[in-house]
Amino acid sequence: MSAALVVALSLTACGTMTNEAAVSAEGFPTRTADGLLVGPNGMTVYTYAKDGKNSGMSECYDACATNWPPLTVSTGTLATKEYPLIIRMDGTRQVTLEGQPLYYYAKDVKRGETTGDGRGEGAWKISRR
């Protein structure tokens, strides 16, 4: 019985290395009526123009990430086809949409606020679907 358990656990671990299915939708953006994407906390989600599309990495760290916290999911959460994940330099998993990492804006304090749109000489944009 213990050999069967080891095989089952091994297969489960191998399954978490793919991006084919999600453990849950928790942590992934949701769409509002006007197409605005919000994170699971209800706050607006943004993209950063300096992140190369489909580069697989973020250009926002340190002070940038303090002002623009990345939308991350817990370890073990699998990507969905619609929202792939990238691994940040600190090992956290950041949600992306159409090849662009997603972020919150620290100065948005209420759900639905969009005060980050156009910041950084237009580099920060609301993410819409």
C-alpha positions as CSV (number, residue, x, y, z in Angstrom):
1,M,0.0,0.0,0.0
2,S,2.8,2.4,0.8
3,A,4.3,1.9,-2.7
4,A,1.0,2.8,-4.3
5,L,0.9,5.9,-2.2
6,V,4.4,6.9,-3.3
7,V,3.4,6.4,-6.9
8,A,0.2,8.4,-6.5
9,L,2.1,11.3,-4.8
10,S,4.7,11.3,-7.5
11,L,2.1,11.5,-10.2
12,T,0.4,14.3,-8.4
13,A,3.6,16.2,-8.0
14,C,4.3,15.8,-11.8
15,G,0.9,17.1,-12.6
16,T,1.6,20.4,-10.8
17,M,4.4,21.2,-13.3
18,T,2.0,21.8,-16.2
19,N,-0.2,24.8,-17.0
20,E,-3.1,22.8,-18.2
21,A,-5.6,23.2,-15.3
22,A,-6.2,25.3,-12.3
23,V,-6.4,24.2,-8.7
24,S,-9.0,26.9,-8.3
25,A,-9.8,30.3,-9.7
26,E,-8.9,31.9,-6.4
27,G,-6.2,34.6,-7.0
28,F,-7.1,35.1,-10.7
29,P,-8.6,38.3,-11.9
30,T,-12.3,38.6,-12.5
31,R,-14.1,40.8,-14.9
32,T,-16.6,43.5,-13.9
33,A,-19.5,44.6,-16.1
34,D,-17.5,47.3,-17.9
35,G,-14.6,44.9,-18.7
36,L,-12.4,46.2,-16.0
37,L,-10.3,43.4,-14.4
38,V,-10.1,43.2,-10.6
39,G,-8.2,40.9,-8.4
40,P,-9.7,38.6,-5.8
41,N,-9.7,41.6,-3.3
42,G,-11.9,43.6,-5.7
43,M,-9.1,46.1,-6.6
44,T,-8.3,47.2,-10.1
45,V,-5.5,45.3,-12.0
46,Y,-2.9,47.0,-14.2
47,T,-0.2,46.2,-16.7
48,Y,3.2,47.9,-17.1
49,A,4.5,48.8,-20.6
50,K,8.1,48.1,-19.6
51,D,7.3,44.4,-19.1
52,G,8.0,42.9,-22.4
53,K,5.0,41.1,-23.7
54,N,5.6,37.3,-23.4
55,S,9.0,37.9,-21.9
56,G,8.2,35.7,-19.0
57,M,9.4,38.2,-16.5
58,S,8.6,41.4,-14.6
59,E,10.5,44.6,-14.7
60,C,8.9,45.9,-11.5
61,Y,10.8,45.2,-8.3
62,D,11.9,47.0,-5.1
63,A,10.3,50.5,-4.9
64,C,8.3,49.8,-8.0
65,A,6.7,46.7,-6.5
66,T,6.0,48.6,-3.3
67,N,3.9,51.1,-5.3
68,W,2.7,48.5,-7.8
69,P,2.2,45.2,-5.9
70,P,2.2,42.2,-8.2
71,L,-1.0,40.1,-8.4
72,T,0.4,36.8,-7.1
73,V,-1.0,33.4,-6.2
74,S,0.1,30.9,-3.6
75,T,2.6,28.2,-4.3
76,G,0.9,25.2,-5.7
77,T,-1.8,27.2,-7.6
78,L,-1.6,26.2,-11.2
79,A,-2.0,28.6,-14.1
80,T,-5.0,28.6,-16.3
81,K,-5.0,28.9,-20.0
82,E,-6.4,32.4,-19.8
83,Y,-4.1,33.5,-16.9
84,P,-0.6,32.0,-17.2
85,L,1.9,32.5,-14.4
86,I,5.5,33.8,-14.3
87,I,8.0,33.2,-11.5
88,R,9.3,36.4,-10.0
89,M,12.9,36.8,-8.8
90,D,11.8,36.2,-5.2
91,G,10.1,32.9,-6.3
92,T,6.5,34.2,-6.0
93,R,4.1,33.3,-8.8
94,Q,2.6,36.3,-10.7
95,V,-0.5,36.2,-12.8
96,T,-0.3,37.4,-16.4
97,L,-2.8,38.1,-19.1
98,E,-1.9,38.0,-22.8
99,G,1.8,37.9,-21.9
100,Q,1.7,40.9,-19.5
101,P,2.2,40.5,-15.7
102,L,-0.6,42.0,-13.6
103,Y,-0.3,44.4,-10.7
104,Y,-2.3,46.5,-8.3
105,Y,-1.7,50.2,-7.5
106,A,-1.0,50.9,-3.9
107,K,-2.8,54.2,-3.9
108,D,-6.1,52.7,-5.1
109,V,-7.8,52.4,-1.7
110,K,-11.4,51.5,-2.6
111,R,-12.7,48.8,-4.9
112,G,-13.2,50.1,-8.4
113,E,-10.7,52.9,-8.1
114,T,-8.5,53.4,-11.2
115,T,-6.1,56.2,-10.0
116,G,-3.1,54.3,-11.4
117,D,-4.2,54.5,-15.0
118,G,-1.8,56.4,-17.2
119,R,0.8,56.9,-14.4
120,G,4.5,56.7,-15.2
121,E,4.2,58.7,-18.4
122,G,1.5,56.3,-19.6
123,A,3.4,53.1,-18.8
124,W,0.7,51.9,-16.4
125,K,-2.7,50.9,-17.9
126,I,-5.9,49.4,-16.5
127,S,-6.2,45.8,-17.6
128,R,-9.5,45.2,-19.4
129,R,-10.9,42.1,-21.0
